[in-house]
Amino acid sequence: MKKLFITAIAACSLFMAEAQLKTPAPSPTQTVKQDFALSSVELSYSRPAMKGRTIYGDLVPFDKVWRTGANQATTLTFGEDVMIGGTKVAAGKYGLLTIPGKKEWTIIISKQTNVTSPSAYKEDMDVVRVMAAPEKMSDKIETFTIEFANITANKCDIEIKWDNTSVTLPISADVETKVMAQIDQLMNKDSKPYFNAAMYYMENGKDLNTALGWFDKAVEAQPSAFWIHHQRANCLAKLGKKADAKMAAEKSIELATAAKNDDYVKLNEKLLKELK
């Protein structure tokens, strides 16, 4: 009896030791947070590998709901309202699902954030569906990849890549309305964001004369700021005021040289060449 008891303890100890063994995940999870618009988008998904297997039409069946990854559900968290497929998607966390097809994929943004099998999917929880044509890539991607690409101030793409297939989901955000509302509000306060407001106007096709007026105010507030003088020179150049632009660029070179900032010296020298 005593011998059996000791044997049972030894077996239990061995089981506990094996239970603590940690090995690499076959489909490791990746979480990516991308700054976008005025906030960010966070993506979480698992990454299986091809391992010599046939992917689409076999491991991932055609015309069936796919969790778009392995193990856990794939999720997207938007820090602000975005537009997907012509539908406004409110800030929050959503599930990213797909239905791969030979000629067309269905990309689904769902209120469900825990779908790990087709049987758990509920179509009435869809927020938006987008149809996308798969593109054949010249190189094969061994590890399943979802990434952010073609990022601008108000648009970006989510690209789903595996094997030699790539599918793209475009996303956009209404940055214009929000930024203009901020500018209108902040310009009525004591501390006015002259430089940032001027930069936004100049870089987004707004009234350049208004931008120049704000650059002037920014220079008054920070007369030694060589970077402000440089952007003021750019604004003057865009307005066709070459002589004034040259003077502003030369002033920026003087201040940048004193500050030992070679980058801005080069930027201004390049601008002066363009103004000849």
C-alpha positions as CSV (number, residue, x, y, z in Angstrom):
1,M,0.0,0.0,0.0
2,K,2.8,2.4,1.0
3,K,4.6,1.5,-2.3
4,L,1.5,2.4,-4.3
5,F,1.1,5.7,-2.5
6,I,4.7,6.6,-3.3
7,T,4.3,5.6,-6.9
8,A,1.1,7.8,-7.1
9,I,3.0,10.8,-5.7
10,A,5.8,10.3,-8.2
11,A,3.4,10.1,-11.1
12,C,1.6,13.3,-9.9
13,S,4.9,15.1,-9.6
14,L,5.9,14.1,-13.1
15,F,2.6,15.3,-14.5
16,M,3.0,18.7,-12.7
17,A,6.5,19.0,-14.1
18,E,5.3,18.3,-17.6
19,A,2.4,20.7,-17.3
20,Q,4.8,23.5,-16.6
21,L,6.7,23.0,-19.9
22,K,6.5,26.1,-22.1
23,T,7.1,25.8,-25.8
24,P,6.8,28.3,-28.7
25,A,3.3,29.0,-29.9
26,P,2.8,27.4,-33.4
27,S,0.7,30.4,-34.4
28,P,2.0,33.3,-32.3
29,T,-0.2,36.2,-31.5
30,Q,0.7,39.7,-32.8
31,T,-0.8,43.0,-31.6
32,V,-0.1,46.0,-33.7
33,K,-1.0,49.6,-32.8
34,Q,-1.0,52.1,-35.6
35,D,-1.3,55.8,-35.2
36,F,-4.0,56.9,-37.6
37,A,-6.0,60.1,-38.1
38,L,-6.3,61.7,-34.7
39,S,-6.1,58.5,-32.7
40,S,-5.0,54.9,-33.5
41,V,-6.1,51.5,-34.7
42,E,-5.1,48.4,-32.8
43,L,-5.0,45.0,-34.5
44,S,-4.7,41.6,-32.7
45,Y,-4.5,38.3,-34.5
46,S,-2.7,34.9,-34.6
47,R,-0.2,34.1,-37.3
48,P,-0.1,30.5,-38.6
49,A,2.6,29.4,-41.1
50,M,2.2,27.6,-44.4
51,K,4.5,24.7,-43.6
52,G,4.2,23.3,-47.1
53,R,0.4,23.1,-46.9
54,T,-2.1,24.3,-49.6
55,I,-3.8,27.3,-48.0
56,Y,-6.8,28.7,-49.9
57,G,-9.3,26.1,-51.0
58,D,-7.9,23.6,-48.5
59,L,-6.6,24.6,-45.1
60,V,-8.8,27.8,-45.5
61,P,-11.9,26.6,-47.4
62,F,-13.5,28.8,-50.0
63,D,-16.9,30.4,-49.3
64,K,-16.9,29.8,-45.6
65,V,-16.5,32.2,-42.7
66,W,-12.9,32.4,-41.5
67,R,-11.6,33.9,-38.3
68,T,-8.8,35.3,-40.4
69,G,-5.9,33.9,-38.5
70,A,-5.5,31.0,-36.1
71,N,-6.4,30.1,-32.5
72,Q,-8.1,33.3,-31.2
73,A,-10.5,35.7,-32.9
74,T,-9.0,38.5,-34.9
75,T,-10.0,42.0,-33.6
76,L,-9.7,45.6,-34.6
77,T,-10.0,48.5,-32.1
78,F,-10.7,52.0,-33.6
79,G,-9.8,55.0,-31.4
80,E,-12.3,57.2,-33.3
81,D,-15.1,56.8,-35.8
82,V,-14.0,55.6,-39.2
83,M,-15.6,54.9,-42.6
84,I,-15.4,51.4,-44.1
85,G,-17.2,50.5,-47.3
86,G,-19.3,53.6,-47.1
87,T,-20.5,52.8,-43.6
88,K,-19.6,54.7,-40.5
89,V,-18.1,52.5,-37.9
90,A,-18.1,54.0,-34.4
91,A,-15.0,54.0,-32.2
92,G,-14.7,50.7,-30.4
93,K,-13.6,47.0,-30.6
94,Y,-14.8,44.7,-33.4
95,G,-14.2,41.3,-34.9
96,L,-12.5,41.0,-38.3
97,L,-13.8,38.1,-40.3
98,T,-13.5,37.0,-43.9
99,I,-15.2,34.7,-46.4
100,P,-12.4,33.9,-48.9
101,G,-13.5,33.1,-52.5
102,K,-11.7,32.2,-55.7
103,K,-12.5,35.5,-57.4
104,E,-13.9,37.6,-54.5
105,W,-13.6,37.9,-50.8
106,T,-16.1,39.2,-48.3
107,I,-14.5,41.2,-45.5
108,I,-16.7,41.5,-42.4
109,I,-16.5,44.0,-39.5
110,S,-18.6,42.4,-36.8
111,K,-19.8,43.3,-33.3
112,Q,-18.7,39.8,-32.3
113,T,-15.1,39.8,-31.0
114,N,-14.9,36.1,-30.0
115,V,-15.6,34.2,-33.2
116,T,-13.1,31.3,-33.5
117,S,-15.2,28.9,-35.6
118,P,-17.8,29.3,-38.4
119,S,-20.6,27.9,-36.1
120,A,-20.1,30.8,-33.7
121,Y,-20.6,33.5,-36.4
122,K,-23.9,35.4,-36.4
123,E,-24.6,37.4,-39.5
124,D,-27.0,39.8,-37.7
125,M,-24.0,41.1,-35.8
126,D,-22.3,42.4,-38.9
127,V,-21.5,46.1,-38.9
128,V,-20.4,46.3,-42.5
129,R,-19.4,43.9,-45.3
130,V,-16.9,44.8,-48.0
131,M,-16.3,42.9,-51.2
132,A,-12.6,42.8,-52.3
133,A,-10.8,41.1,-55.2
134,P,-7.8,39.0,-54.1
135,E,-4.5,39.9,-55.8
136,K,-1.8,37.4,-56.7
137,M,1.6,38.3,-55.4
138,S,4.9,37.4,-57.1
139,D,6.4,36.2,-53.8
140,K,4.8,33.8,-51.3
141,I,4.3,34.9,-47.7
142,E,5.1,32.0,-45.4
143,T,3.6,33.4,-42.2
144,F,0.1,34.8,-42.2
145,T,0.3,38.6,-42.1
146,I,-2.1,41.5,-41.6
147,E,-0.5,44.9,-41.8
148,F,-1.3,48.6,-42.2
149,A,-0.2,50.2,-45.4
150,N,-0.5,53.3,-47.6
151,I,-1.1,55.5,-44.5
152,T,-2.0,59.1,-45.0
153,A,-3.6,61.7,-42.7
154,N,-7.1,60.4,-43.3
155,K,-6.8,57.0,-45.1
156,C,-5.0,53.7,-44.7
157,D,-5.3,50.1,-45.9
158,I,-5.4,46.9,-43.9
159,E,-3.7,44.3,-46.1
160,I,-4.3,40.6,-45.5
161,K,-1.4,38.5,-46.9
162,W,-0.7,34.8,-47.0
163,D,0.7,32.4,-49.5
164,N,0.7,34.4,-52.8
165,T,-2.7,36.1,-52.1
166,S,-3.2,39.7,-50.9
167,V,-6.6,41.3,-50.0
168,T,-7.0,45.0,-49.1
169,L,-9.5,46.7,-46.8
170,P,-9.5,50.6,-47.2
171,I,-10.3,52.7,-44.1
172,S,-10.8,56.4,-43.9
173,A,-11.5,59.0,-41.2
174,D,-13.0,62.5,-41.2
175,V,-9.9,64.4,-40.1
176,E,-10.8,67.6,-41.9
177,T,-14.0,68.4,-39.9
178,K,-12.3,67.6,-36.6
179,V,-9.2,69.6,-37.2
180,M,-11.0,72.7,-38.5
181,A,-13.3,72.6,-35.5
182,Q,-10.3,72.5,-33.2
183,I,-8.6,75.4,-35.0
184,D,-11.8,77.5,-34.8
185,Q,-12.1,76.8,-31.1
186,L,-8.4,77.2,-30.1
187,M,-8.0,80.5,-32.0
188,N,-10.5,82.0,-29.6
189,K,-8.3,81.1,-26.6
190,D,-5.3,83.0,-25.1
191,S,-2.8,80.5,-26.2
192,K,-3.3,80.1,-29.9
193,P,-1.6,77.3,-32.0
194,Y,-0.4,79.6,-34.8
195,F,2.4,77.4,-36.1
196,N,0.4,74.1,-36.1
197,A,-2.7,75.8,-37.6
198,A,-0.5,77.4,-40.3
199,M,1.1,74.1,-41.2
200,Y,-2.3,72.4,-41.5
201,Y,-3.5,75.1,-43.8
202,M,-0.4,75.1,-45.9
203,E,-0.2,71.3,-46.3
204,N,-3.9,70.7,-46.9
205,G,-4.7,73.3,-49.6
206,K,-6.3,75.9,-47.3
207,D,-6.0,79.7,-47.7
208,L,-2.3,80.4,-47.9
209,N,-2.7,84.1,-46.9
210,T,-4.4,83.0,-43.7
211,A,-1.5,80.5,-43.1
212,L,1.1,83.3,-43.7
213,G,-0.6,85.5,-41.2
214,W,-0.4,82.7,-38.6
215,F,3.3,82.1,-39.5
216,D,3.9,85.8,-38.9
217,K,2.3,85.5,-35.4
218,A,4.3,82.4,-34.7
219,V,7.6,84.2,-35.6
220,E,6.6,87.1,-33.3
221,A,6.1,84.6,-30.5
222,Q,9.4,82.7,-31.2
223,P,11.7,84.9,-33.2
224,S,14.7,82.4,-32.8
225,A,12.7,79.4,-34.0
226,F,14.5,78.5,-37.3
227,W,12.0,75.9,-38.2
228,I,9.2,78.4,-38.1
229,H,11.1,80.8,-40.4
230,H,11.7,77.9,-42.8
231,Q,8.0,77.0,-43.0
232,R,7.2,80.6,-43.4
233,A,9.6,80.7,-46.4
234,N,7.8,77.7,-47.9
235,C,4.5,79.4,-47.5
236,L,5.8,82.6,-49.2
237,A,7.2,80.5,-52.0
238,K,3.8,78.8,-52.5
239,L,2.3,82.3,-52.7
240,G,4.8,83.3,-55.4
241,K,6.5,85.8,-53.2
242,K,10.0,84.7,-54.1
243,A,12.0,87.7,-52.7
244,D,10.3,87.5,-49.3
245,A,10.7,83.7,-49.4
246,K,14.5,84.1,-50.0
247,M,14.8,86.5,-47.1
248,A,12.9,84.1,-44.8
249,A,15.0,81.1,-45.8
250,E,18.2,83.1,-45.3
251,K,17.0,84.1,-41.8
252,S,16.3,80.5,-41.1
253,I,19.8,79.5,-42.2
254,E,21.3,82.2,-39.9
255,L,19.3,80.9,-36.9
256,A,19.9,77.2,-37.7
257,T,23.6,77.8,-38.1
258,A,23.7,79.4,-34.7
259,A,21.8,76.5,-33.3
260,K,24.1,74.0,-35.0
261,N,21.2,72.4,-36.8
262,D,22.7,71.3,-40.2
263,D,19.4,69.6,-41.3
264,Y,17.6,72.9,-41.5
265,V,20.6,74.6,-43.1
266,K,20.4,72.1,-45.9
267,L,16.6,72.4,-46.2
268,N,16.8,76.1,-46.6
269,E,19.7,75.9,-49.1
270,K,17.6,73.5,-51.2
271,L,14.7,75.9,-51.0
272,L,16.9,78.8,-52.1
273,K,18.0,76.8,-55.2
274,E,14.4,76.1,-56.1
275,L,13.6,79.9,-55.8
276,K,16.3,80.9,-58.4
